[in-house]
Amino acid sequence: MQLVFDGHNDVLLRLWSHAKDGRDPVAEFADGTTAGHIDAPRSKAGGLAGGLCAIYIPSGDLVFADPDANGHYATPLAAPLDPLPSLAIATEMAAIALRLDRAGAWRLCRTVKDIRRAMASGVFAAVMHIEGCEAIGADLAALDVFYAAGLRSLGPVWSRHNIFGHGVPFAFPSSPDTAPGLTETGFALVRECNRLGILIDLAHITEKGFWDVAETSDQPLVASHSNVHALTPVARNLTDRQLDAIRERRGLVGVNYATAMLRPDGRSDADTPLSDMIRHIDYLVDRVGIDCVALGSDFDGATIPEEIGDASGNQRLIAALRQAGYGAEDLTKIASENWLRILASAWREEDA
C-alpha cells in the first residue's frame, strides 16, 4: 500500500460541529463513523497516513450560487468575521486536536521527524493548520499561542477578506485576479511566519496576494489544495504564471479532489471520473516537475469523486496514477515525500 500524506482536510470542522451536537470527537475519529470523509479506521484502510488538518471558521452567510444556463456561477464573497467569536471557535478546534493527541487517536506533529515516526507506527500524523487567520489579531499575539499548541501551517485568508489580505470567490469561469493582495498587517504576518517557521499556504488568496507573498517570504511557494486554471478556470485554481513561480521556488501544488476544481465544466458533481484528476496531475508534472506535485484532498470540505468516496478510497487514485504510467519513485514523491520536503524546508529542519 502506498502511504499518503495529504496537504489539506477539514476533519476538525466536522468533529467540532458534531461536538456541538453532543458527540464525542475523540470517539468519532478513533472508532470511526459513516459521516464525512476521514476517521482513523478509514484512513488506515486507504493508506492515508496523515495530513494538514485545518482550523477553519465557517461563514454562516455563504450561499453557493447556482450555475446559469451556461454553467457559469459567481458566489459573492462571505462577509468578514468578528475576531472574538473566531478566536473562540479556533481555540475549541485546537483543543480537539490536542485531545485527539492525548488519547492516542492521532499524533499531533511539530516536526517532519514526528511525522515519519507516526507514519512508521501506523498512527495518523496530524499537522495543525489554520485556514483563514480571523482568529489572529493585528498584534499577532495569538499566533505565538497557537504555535505553542502545535500550529505549523496557515493560510492568511480563506475565500473572504480579513485584516491580512483578500480571498478569491468561488466563481467559474474567473481569473484569480479579483481583488488586492496582502495588507500591511498581512506582510507582517508573513514575516513572522518566516521567523517562527510556519508554512504559508496560498490556496485561497488572490493572485495579487500570491505575488505579495512571493516577494516577501523566504519559503518555497505552496498552494496546499489548488489545481490548474488552464484546465478548470475557477478563481481558486492556479494560472500558468503562478505555476512557473512555484517551480522556480521549488514549491508545491497539492491537487484538490474537489470536483468543481477538476471538471472542465466547473461543476460540483461526485460523478466525476478519476481521469479528470490524472489530467490535472499530468499537467502539473509537465509544468512544475514531479518534485513539486502532491495531494491536497480537501476531505470533509468538498464534493469529491465518488470513485474515491472517502479516505478509504485513496488507493484507487494511486492505482489510476500507476495505470497512467507513474512508477514507484514518482508515486512516493506525489503521495508523501514532496510534502515532507516542503515542510522540512519551511520548518528549517535538517536531515528530516
C-alpha positions as CSV (number, residue, x, y, z in Angstrom):
1,M,0.0,0.0,0.0
2,Q,1.3,3.5,-0.9
3,L,1.1,5.7,2.2
4,V,-0.3,9.1,1.6
5,F,0.5,12.4,3.5
6,D,-2.2,14.8,2.4
7,G,-2.0,18.6,2.3
8,H,-5.5,19.6,3.4
9,N,-8.6,18.3,5.2
10,D,-11.4,19.8,7.3
11,V,-11.9,16.9,9.7
12,L,-11.6,19.3,12.7
13,L,-14.5,21.3,11.4
14,R,-16.7,18.2,11.2
15,L,-15.6,17.0,14.6
16,W,-16.2,20.4,16.2
17,S,-19.6,20.7,14.5
18,H,-20.6,17.3,15.8
19,A,-19.3,18.1,19.3
20,K,-21.8,21.0,19.4
21,D,-24.5,18.3,19.0
22,G,-23.1,16.3,21.9
23,R,-21.0,13.8,20.1
24,D,-17.5,12.8,21.4
25,P,-14.9,13.9,18.8
26,V,-12.3,11.6,20.1
27,A,-14.6,8.5,19.8
28,E,-15.8,9.7,16.4
29,F,-12.3,9.9,15.0
30,A,-10.8,6.9,16.8
31,D,-13.7,4.4,16.4
32,G,-14.9,5.5,13.0
33,T,-18.2,6.9,11.6
34,T,-20.2,7.0,8.5
35,A,-20.1,10.8,8.5
36,G,-17.8,12.8,6.3
37,H,-14.6,11.5,4.8
38,I,-11.9,11.0,7.5
39,D,-11.5,8.9,10.6
40,A,-8.8,6.6,11.9
41,P,-10.2,3.3,10.5
42,R,-11.0,4.7,7.0
43,S,-7.6,6.4,6.9
44,K,-5.8,3.2,7.7
45,A,-7.8,1.3,5.1
46,G,-6.9,3.8,2.4
47,G,-3.3,4.4,3.4
48,L,-4.0,8.0,4.5
49,A,-1.1,8.2,7.0
50,G,-1.5,11.9,7.9
51,G,-2.1,15.4,6.7
52,L,-2.5,19.1,7.4
53,C,-5.7,19.4,9.5
54,A,-7.4,22.8,9.1
55,I,-8.8,25.0,11.8
56,Y,-11.4,26.8,9.7
57,I,-14.1,29.2,10.9
58,P,-17.3,28.7,9.0
59,S,-19.1,31.5,7.2
60,G,-22.8,31.2,8.1
61,D,-23.8,33.7,5.4
62,L,-22.2,31.9,2.5
63,V,-24.7,30.6,-0.1
64,F,-23.2,29.0,-3.2
65,A,-24.6,30.4,-6.4
66,D,-26.4,28.1,-8.8
67,P,-24.9,27.8,-12.3
68,D,-26.7,29.7,-15.1
69,A,-27.7,28.2,-18.4
70,N,-24.1,28.2,-19.5
71,G,-22.9,26.5,-16.3
72,H,-21.3,29.7,-15.1
73,Y,-21.6,30.9,-11.5
74,A,-20.2,33.6,-9.2
75,T,-20.8,33.2,-5.4
76,P,-20.4,36.5,-3.6
77,L,-17.6,36.6,-1.0
78,A,-18.6,35.7,2.5
79,A,-18.6,38.7,4.9
80,P,-15.6,39.3,7.1
81,L,-15.8,37.6,10.5
82,D,-15.7,39.1,14.0
83,P,-12.4,38.3,15.7
84,L,-13.5,37.3,19.2
85,P,-16.0,34.6,18.1
86,S,-13.4,33.4,15.6
87,L,-10.8,33.1,18.3
88,A,-13.2,31.1,20.5
89,I,-14.0,28.7,17.7
90,A,-10.4,28.3,16.6
91,T,-9.4,27.6,20.2
92,E,-12.1,24.9,20.5
93,M,-10.9,23.2,17.4
94,A,-7.3,23.4,18.6
95,A,-8.4,21.8,21.8
96,I,-10.0,18.9,19.9
97,A,-6.7,18.4,18.1
98,L,-4.9,18.3,21.4
99,R,-7.4,15.9,22.9
100,L,-7.0,13.5,20.0
101,D,-3.3,13.6,20.6
102,R,-3.6,12.9,24.3
103,A,-5.9,10.0,23.6
104,G,-3.5,8.5,21.1
105,A,-6.2,8.7,18.3
106,W,-3.6,10.7,16.2
107,R,-0.2,12.2,16.8
108,L,0.0,16.0,16.6
109,C,3.3,16.6,14.8
110,R,5.5,19.6,15.1
111,T,8.5,18.3,13.0
112,V,8.9,16.1,10.0
113,K,10.7,13.6,12.2
114,D,7.4,13.4,14.2
115,I,5.5,12.8,11.0
116,R,7.8,10.0,9.9
117,R,7.7,8.3,13.4
118,A,3.9,8.5,13.4
119,M,3.6,7.1,9.8
120,A,6.0,4.3,10.7
121,S,4.0,3.3,13.7
122,G,0.6,3.4,12.0
123,V,-0.7,6.4,13.9
124,F,-2.4,9.3,11.9
125,A,0.2,12.1,11.6
126,A,-1.7,15.4,12.1
127,V,-0.3,18.8,11.5
128,M,-2.3,21.8,12.8
129,H,-3.1,24.3,10.1
130,I,-5.2,27.5,10.2
131,E,-7.2,28.3,7.1
132,G,-8.0,32.0,7.2
133,C,-6.5,33.9,10.1
134,E,-9.6,35.6,11.5
135,A,-8.7,34.2,15.0
136,I,-5.4,36.1,15.0
137,G,-5.3,39.8,15.8
138,A,-3.2,42.5,14.3
139,D,-0.7,42.3,17.2
140,L,-0.1,38.6,16.2
141,A,-0.1,37.6,19.9
142,A,-2.4,34.7,19.2
143,L,0.0,33.4,16.6
144,D,2.5,32.6,19.4
145,V,-0.1,30.8,21.4
146,F,-1.3,28.7,18.5
147,Y,2.4,27.9,17.6
148,A,2.9,26.7,21.2
149,A,-0.1,24.5,20.8
150,G,1.3,22.9,17.6
151,L,0.4,25.3,14.7
152,R,2.9,24.8,11.9
153,S,1.0,25.9,8.8
154,L,-1.5,28.7,7.9
155,G,-3.3,30.4,5.0
156,P,-3.6,34.1,5.7
157,V,-7.1,34.2,4.1
158,W,-9.9,31.9,3.2
159,S,-12.3,32.9,0.4
160,R,-13.2,36.1,2.2
161,H,-11.3,39.3,3.2
162,N,-9.7,39.9,6.6
163,I,-7.2,42.2,8.2
164,F,-4.3,40.3,6.5
165,G,-5.5,40.2,2.9
166,H,-8.1,39.3,0.3
167,G,-9.5,36.0,-0.7
168,V,-10.8,34.8,-4.1
169,P,-14.5,34.0,-4.6
170,F,-16.0,30.7,-5.7
171,A,-16.6,31.6,-9.4
172,F,-16.5,29.9,-12.8
173,P,-15.1,31.0,-15.1
174,S,-13.0,33.5,-13.3
175,S,-9.4,34.8,-13.0
176,P,-7.8,34.6,-9.6
177,D,-7.0,38.3,-10.0
178,T,-10.2,39.5,-8.3
179,A,-9.1,41.9,-5.5
180,P,-6.0,43.4,-3.8
181,G,-3.4,41.3,-2.1
182,L,-1.9,41.5,1.4
183,T,-2.5,44.4,3.7
184,E,0.4,45.9,5.7
185,T,-0.7,43.6,8.6
186,G,-0.6,40.7,6.2
187,F,3.0,41.5,5.3
188,A,3.9,41.5,9.0
189,L,2.1,38.1,9.4
190,V,4.2,36.6,6.5
191,R,7.4,37.9,8.1
192,E,6.5,36.5,11.5
193,C,5.7,33.1,10.0
194,N,9.1,33.1,8.3
195,R,10.7,33.8,11.7
196,L,8.8,31.1,13.6
197,G,9.0,28.5,10.8
198,I,5.3,28.3,10.0
199,L,4.4,27.2,6.4
200,I,2.4,29.9,4.4
201,D,-0.3,28.4,2.2
202,L,-1.5,30.3,-0.9
203,A,-4.6,28.2,-1.6
204,H,-7.3,30.8,-1.2
205,I,-5.5,34.1,-1.7
206,T,-5.9,36.4,-4.7
207,E,-3.4,36.5,-7.5
208,K,-2.0,39.8,-6.2
209,G,-1.7,38.3,-2.8
210,F,0.2,35.4,-4.2
211,W,2.7,37.7,-5.7
212,D,2.9,39.7,-2.4
213,V,3.8,36.6,-0.5
214,A,6.3,35.5,-3.2
215,E,8.1,38.9,-2.8
216,T,8.1,38.8,1.0
217,S,8.5,35.2,2.1
218,D,11.7,33.2,2.2
219,Q,9.9,29.9,1.9
220,P,9.0,27.8,-1.1
221,L,5.7,28.8,-2.6
222,V,2.9,26.4,-1.6
223,A,-0.8,26.0,-2.6
224,S,-2.0,23.2,-0.5
225,H,-5.2,22.4,-2.3
226,S,-5.4,24.0,-5.7
227,N,-5.5,22.8,-9.3
228,V,-4.8,24.0,-12.9
229,H,-6.6,27.1,-14.1
230,A,-5.8,26.3,-17.7
231,L,-7.9,23.1,-17.4
232,T,-10.6,24.3,-15.0
233,P,-10.9,28.1,-14.9
234,V,-12.3,28.6,-11.4
235,A,-10.9,31.5,-9.4
236,R,-9.3,29.1,-6.9
237,N,-7.1,27.4,-9.4
238,L,-3.5,28.5,-10.4
239,T,-2.5,30.2,-13.6
240,D,0.5,29.1,-15.6
241,R,2.4,32.1,-14.4
242,Q,1.8,31.2,-10.8
243,L,2.8,27.6,-11.5
244,D,6.0,28.8,-13.1
245,A,6.8,30.7,-9.9
246,I,6.1,27.7,-7.8
247,R,8.5,25.7,-10.0
248,E,11.2,28.3,-9.7
249,R,11.0,28.4,-5.9
250,R,10.8,24.6,-5.7
251,G,7.4,24.9,-4.0
252,L,4.4,22.6,-4.2
253,V,0.9,22.2,-5.5
254,G,-1.4,19.9,-3.6
255,V,-4.0,18.5,-6.0
256,N,-7.5,19.2,-4.7
257,Y,-10.1,16.4,-5.0
258,A,-12.9,18.9,-5.2
259,T,-14.8,18.1,-8.4
260,A,-15.6,21.8,-9.1
261,M,-11.9,22.4,-9.4
262,L,-11.2,19.3,-11.6
263,R,-14.0,19.2,-14.1
264,P,-13.8,21.2,-17.4
265,D,-17.3,22.5,-16.7
266,G,-16.5,23.5,-13.1
267,R,-19.5,21.6,-11.7
268,S,-19.7,20.2,-8.2
269,D,-20.7,16.6,-9.1
270,A,-19.5,13.4,-7.5
271,D,-19.9,11.6,-10.8
272,T,-16.5,12.8,-11.9
273,P,-14.0,10.4,-13.4
274,L,-10.5,9.9,-12.0
275,S,-9.3,10.7,-15.5
276,D,-10.1,14.4,-14.6
277,M,-7.7,14.2,-11.7
278,I,-5.0,12.5,-13.8
279,R,-5.3,15.3,-16.4
280,H,-4.5,17.9,-13.7
281,I,-1.7,15.9,-12.2
282,D,-0.1,15.3,-15.7
283,Y,-0.3,19.0,-16.5
284,L,1.3,19.9,-13.2
285,V,4.1,17.4,-13.5
286,D,4.8,18.7,-17.0
287,R,4.7,22.4,-15.8
288,V,6.3,22.3,-12.4
289,G,8.1,19.0,-12.3
290,I,7.5,15.8,-10.3
291,D,9.1,17.1,-7.2
292,C,6.6,19.9,-6.8
293,V,3.3,17.9,-7.1
294,A,1.5,16.4,-4.2
295,L,-2.1,15.8,-2.9
296,G,-4.4,18.1,-1.0
297,S,-7.7,16.3,-0.9
298,D,-10.0,18.7,0.9
299,F,-11.6,15.7,2.5
300,D,-14.5,16.8,4.8
301,G,-14.6,20.2,2.9
302,A,-15.7,19.4,-0.7
303,T,-17.6,17.2,-3.0
304,I,-15.0,14.6,-4.2
305,P,-15.2,11.9,-6.9
306,E,-17.5,9.0,-5.9
307,E,-14.9,6.6,-7.1
308,I,-12.7,7.7,-4.2
309,G,-15.7,8.3,-1.8
310,D,-13.7,9.0,1.4
311,A,-10.3,8.3,2.9
312,S,-10.6,4.6,2.5
313,G,-10.6,5.1,-1.3
314,N,-7.3,6.9,-1.7
315,Q,-5.6,3.8,-3.2
316,R,-7.9,4.0,-6.2
317,L,-6.3,7.2,-7.1
318,I,-2.8,5.7,-6.6
319,A,-3.9,2.8,-8.8
320,A,-5.1,5.2,-11.5
321,L,-1.8,7.0,-11.4
322,R,0.1,3.8,-11.7
323,Q,-2.0,2.8,-14.7
324,A,-1.3,6.2,-16.2
325,G,2.4,5.4,-16.1
326,Y,3.7,6.7,-12.8
327,G,6.4,4.5,-11.3
328,A,7.1,3.7,-7.7
329,E,9.5,6.6,-7.1
330,D,7.2,9.1,-8.6
331,L,4.2,7.8,-6.7
332,T,6.1,8.1,-3.4
333,K,7.0,11.7,-4.2
334,I,3.4,12.6,-5.1
335,A,1.9,10.7,-2.2
336,S,4.1,11.9,0.6
337,E,7.8,12.8,0.1
338,N,7.2,16.1,-1.7
339,W,5.1,17.3,1.2
340,L,7.7,16.2,3.7
341,R,10.4,18.0,1.8
342,I,8.4,21.2,1.8
343,L,7.6,21.0,5.5
344,A,11.2,20.4,6.4
345,S,12.2,23.5,4.4
346,A,9.6,25.8,5.9
347,W,10.3,24.4,9.4
348,R,14.1,24.7,8.8
349,E,14.5,21.1,9.8
350,E,17.8,19.5,8.6
351,D,18.1,15.7,8.0
352,A,14.3,15.3,8.2
